[in-house]
Structure formats: C-alpha cells, structure tokens
Amino acid sequence: MAAEWIKTRSLRSTPWLLGLLVVFVIGAATFTALDNKGDYPGIAPSAQRLRDAFTPLGFMTLILVSGSVGALSVAGEYGSGLIRTTTVAVPARGSVMLAKAVVQAVLWTAAGLLVSAGSFVSVQVIMNGADVAGALGEPGAPRALAAATLVAPVCALAGLGIGALLRHVATTVVVTTSALLLLPPFLAEDRRWSADLRHALIQPSWERLVDTWPDGGGPFLRPTVPGSWAVYVLWPPAAVAVAVLTVRRRDV
C-alpha cells in the first residue's frame, strides 16, 4: 500500500487534478445556488438547497474523473509496462490489486468528502446565511451528503475492476465512461427490464440518494433508497474481486 501510494502521489498530475476538481465541483454548486436563489418558490427550500449543492454538472465530473483515475491506476501500468516491475517486486498479484483498491478508496473518499462538504456548506451559506448546522437536520440532507461523498470511491473501484479486466488504456477509459455516465440515459424507466438495468448502475443510484422524491408513484419505475444503497455496497467488492481474479489468472 505504501508503494501504491507513492505511485499515486508522485505523479505531478495528481495534485493538479484533485485541486482543479475540488474547485470546479464546489464552484459549480456555488454558481448554481447564486443563479437559482429565490427563483423557485414552488419547491421546498430543503429540496432546492440539496439540488443546488449536489448539482449534476459538478458531480458528473466527479464521477467521470474518479472512475477514470481508478481505471488508469491499473490499465496505465499495463500500458507502460510498469506492471512487470510491480509483479516482480510483489509476485502476489492479488495483494497488488488489493493495495491499489485500498489506496484508491481512501484517496477518493477524502476527495469526495471535501467536495461534498464544501458544496453543501457553500450552498447553505448562500441560501441560509450561516445556519449550516441546522441544514444538516433537514430531511434527506445527511443521506445526500453521504451519497455524494461515497460516489467517488465507488466509481474509482468500479473503474479499477474494468481496468484490470481490459488492460488497454483507451478501451478502459471508453468503457468506464460508458458504464458510469453514457449508458444510464439510454435506459428508460417505463419498462421493467430497462429500469432494473438502469437502477443497477451507479449514477442513477447517486441521483436517487441525493434527491428527496418519495419512492413509488407515477408511470415510471423509480429506484428506491434501499436499492440505491445496495448498488453502492455491491459494486466495490464485485469490482475488486474481478480485479483480483483477473490478475491471478492472466499473464502480465
């Protein structure tokens, strides 16, 4: 894990990427709140604040970047040939993948917490004045904050599994982007098979958890809160298991 952390932090792109991502996501929430302040009197204030804090523009970017970085943590090594040196130093390939998974999970949990808390506080200050503590007690706020924080490590580990399976950098990035962001809009919620497939993906689960609409009702098959949390819980271990089994059974 120490070696994997050195690989990650020694890349000059890592601090720049994380810094720009934090600024962009929090900035997107701030500008959205400033633009929408007082424009939607028919929407409950708590719901409007959550929508502005966890705006799709910022968090779709977070999902894309975290998933891509997680994928490249594996595929990049195969592309550069560094994986040969890694496996010579540590022949236990499964341990290497587990170490990568731990580093990516910790890194992106910290990044997710920073951008989520920053976005939430920024929007609450704009909408509420200084009553940030009171806003945390509003219905749906703790759940939305937790879901926004955890979506980054979930996507990073999903990307890691895809990277271990495909190994080719360009293909890995395309497939990761498609699975996380491009596929959900093509799956309608008015047919059972399509809705079930959509609800098993990460991005629709994030949307459900950060919003405050009630379960059920209407002509569409909406995801449920327990089902969305199940997606968060099941994707990371499944992706890590794929990564470990793949590297053990295939040549470098």
C-alpha positions in Angstrom: 0.0 0.0 0.0 2.9 2.4 0.7 4.3 1.7 -2.7 1.0 2.2 -4.4 0.6 5.5 -2.5 4.0 6.6 -3.7 3.0 5.8 -7.3 -0.2 7.9 -7.0 1.2 10.9 -5.2 4.4 11.1 -7.2 2.5 11.8 -10.4 2.6 15.6 -10.9 -0.9 15.4 -12.4 -2.4 14.0 -9.2 -2.4 17.2 -7.0 -3.3 19.3 -10.0 -6.2 17.1 -11.0 -7.6 16.9 -7.4 -7.2 20.6 -6.9 -8.9 21.6 -10.1 -11.7 19.0 -9.4 -12.4 20.4 -5.9 -12.5 24.0 -7.3 -14.8 23.0 -10.2 -17.3 21.0 -8.2 -17.6 23.5 -5.3 -17.6 26.3 -7.9 -20.4 24.7 -9.9 -22.6 24.3 -6.7 -21.8 27.9 -5.7 -22.7 29.5 -9.0 -25.8 27.3 -9.3 -27.0 28.5 -5.9 -26.4 32.1 -6.8 -28.2 31.7 -10.1 -31.2 29.9 -8.6 -31.6 31.8 -5.3 -35.3 32.8 -5.0 -36.2 31.6 -8.5 -38.2 28.5 -7.5 -40.8 29.5 -4.8 -42.8 26.3 -5.5 -40.0 24.0 -4.5 -39.4 23.1 -0.8 -36.3 25.1 0.4 -34.6 22.0 1.6 -35.0 20.2 -1.7 -33.8 23.2 -3.6 -30.7 23.5 -1.5 -29.8 19.9 -1.9 -30.3 20.1 -5.7 -28.0 23.1 -5.8 -25.4 21.6 -3.5 -25.1 18.4 -5.4 -25.5 19.7 -8.9 -25.2 17.2 -11.8 -22.6 19.4 -13.6 -20.1 19.1 -10.8 -20.8 15.6 -9.6 -21.0 14.1 -13.1 -17.5 15.4 -13.5 -16.5 13.9 -10.2 -17.9 10.5 -11.3 -16.1 10.7 -14.6 -12.7 11.7 -13.1 -12.8 9.3 -10.2 -13.8 6.4 -12.4 -11.1 7.2 -15.0 -8.4 7.6 -12.4 -9.3 4.3 -10.8 -9.3 2.6 -14.2 -5.9 4.1 -15.1 -4.3 3.0 -11.9 -4.4 -0.5 -13.4 -4.6 0.0 -17.1 -1.9 2.7 -17.1 0.6 0.2 -15.6 -0.2 -2.4 -18.2 0.1 0.2 -21.0 3.5 1.5 -19.7 4.9 -2.0 -18.8 5.4 -0.9 -15.2 3.2 -3.9 -14.1 6.1 -6.2 -14.9 8.3 -4.5 -12.4 5.5 -4.4 -9.9 4.8 -8.1 -10.1 8.5 -9.0 -9.9 8.7 -6.9 -6.7 5.5 -8.4 -5.4 4.7 -11.8 -7.0 1.4 -12.0 -5.1 -0.7 -10.2 -7.8 -3.9 -10.3 -5.7 -2.2 -8.4 -3.0 -1.1 -5.7 -5.5 -4.7 -5.3 -6.6 -6.0 -5.1 -3.1 -3.4 -2.5 -2.3 -4.4 -0.4 -5.3 -8.0 -0.7 -4.2 -7.3 0.5 -0.7 -5.3 3.5 -1.9 -8.0 4.5 -4.4 -10.7 4.0 -1.9 -9.0 6.2 0.7 -7.9 8.9 -1.8 -11.4 9.3 -3.3 -13.3 9.1 -0.1 -11.2 12.0 1.2 -11.7 13.9 -2.1 -15.5 13.1 -2.1 -15.9 14.3 1.5 -14.0 17.5 0.7 -16.1 18.4 -2.4 -19.4 17.3 -0.9 -18.9 19.2 2.4 -17.6 22.2 0.5 -20.5 22.2 -1.9 -23.0 21.7 0.9 -21.6 24.4 3.1 -21.3 26.9 0.2 -24.9 26.5 -0.8 -26.2 26.6 2.7 -24.3 29.9 3.4 -25.8 31.4 0.2 -29.3 30.2 0.9 -29.5 30.2 4.7 -27.0 32.7 5.9 -24.8 30.9 8.4 -27.2 28.2 9.6 -25.2 25.3 8.2 -25.7 23.1 11.3 -29.4 23.5 11.1 -29.4 22.5 7.5 -27.9 19.1 8.3 -31.0 18.2 10.3 -33.3 18.8 7.3 -35.0 15.7 5.7 -32.6 13.9 3.3 -29.6 16.1 4.0 -27.4 13.5 5.8 -28.3 10.9 3.2 -27.5 13.2 0.3 -24.2 14.2 1.9 -23.1 10.6 2.5 -24.1 9.5 -1.0 -22.3 12.4 -2.6 -19.2 11.6 -0.6 -19.2 7.9 -1.4 -19.9 8.1 -5.1 -16.3 8.9 -5.8 -14.7 5.9 -4.2 -17.4 3.6 -5.6 -16.7 4.9 -9.1 -13.0 4.6 -8.6 -13.2 1.0 -7.6 -15.6 0.2 -10.4 -13.0 1.7 -12.8 -10.3 -0.3 -11.2 -12.1 -3.5 -11.9 -12.8 -2.5 -15.5 -9.1 -1.5 -15.9 -7.9 -4.9 -14.6 -10.3 -6.7 -17.0 -9.5 -4.8 -20.2 -5.9 -3.5 -19.5 -5.9 -1.3 -22.7 -5.8 2.4 -21.7 -8.1 3.8 -24.4 -10.6 1.0 -24.3 -10.7 1.1 -20.5 -11.5 4.8 -20.4 -14.2 4.5 -23.0 -15.9 1.5 -21.3 -15.6 3.1 -17.8 -17.1 6.4 -19.1 -19.9 4.5 -20.9 -20.8 2.4 -17.8 -20.8 5.3 -15.4 -22.3 8.1 -17.5 -23.3 7.3 -21.1 -25.4 4.1 -20.5 -27.9 5.3 -17.9 -29.7 7.9 -20.2 -30.3 5.2 -22.8 -32.2 3.0 -20.3 -35.8 4.1 -19.9 -37.7 3.6 -16.7 -41.1 2.7 -18.3 -40.1 -0.9 -18.9 -39.2 -3.4 -16.2 -36.0 -4.9 -17.8 -34.7 -1.5 -18.8 -35.5 0.1 -15.4 -33.9 -2.8 -13.5 -30.7 -2.5 -15.5 -30.6 1.3 -15.0 -31.2 1.0 -11.3 -28.2 -1.3 -11.0 -25.9 1.4 -12.2 -24.0 3.9 -10.0 -25.1 7.2 -11.5 -28.9 6.7 -11.2 -28.4 5.4 -7.6 -26.5 8.6 -6.8 -29.3 10.7 -8.3 -31.9 8.9 -6.1 -29.9 9.2 -2.9 -29.2 12.9 -3.2 -32.8 13.8 -4.2 -35.8 13.8 -2.0 -38.6 12.5 -4.1 -40.7 9.7 -2.5 -40.5 6.1 -3.5 -43.1 4.8 -5.9 -45.9 6.5 -7.8 -46.2 7.8 -11.4 -45.8 5.9 -14.7 -42.1 5.3 -14.2 -40.3 2.6 -12.3 -38.2 4.8 -10.0 -35.2 3.4 -7.9 -35.7 3.0 -4.2 -33.4 4.3 -1.4 -32.5 0.8 -0.1 -31.9 -0.4 -3.7 -29.6 2.5 -4.4 -27.6 1.9 -1.2 -27.3 -1.7 -2.3 -25.7 -0.6 -5.5 -23.2 1.4 -3.5 -22.5 -1.6 -1.3 -22.2 -4.2 -4.0 -20.2 -2.5 -6.8 -16.9 -2.0 -5.0 -16.4 -5.6 -3.7 -17.6 -7.0 -7.0 -15.1 -4.8 -9.0 -12.2 -5.6 -6.6 -13.0 -9.3 -6.9 -12.9 -9.1 -10.7 -9.6 -7.3 -10.5 -8.0 -9.9 -8.1 -9.3 -12.9 -10.0 -8.3 -11.5 -13.4 -4.6 -10.7 -12.5 -4.2 -14.1 -10.9 -5.4 -16.0 -13.9 -3.9 -14.0 -16.8 -0.3 -13.4 -17.8 1.2 -9.9 -17.4 
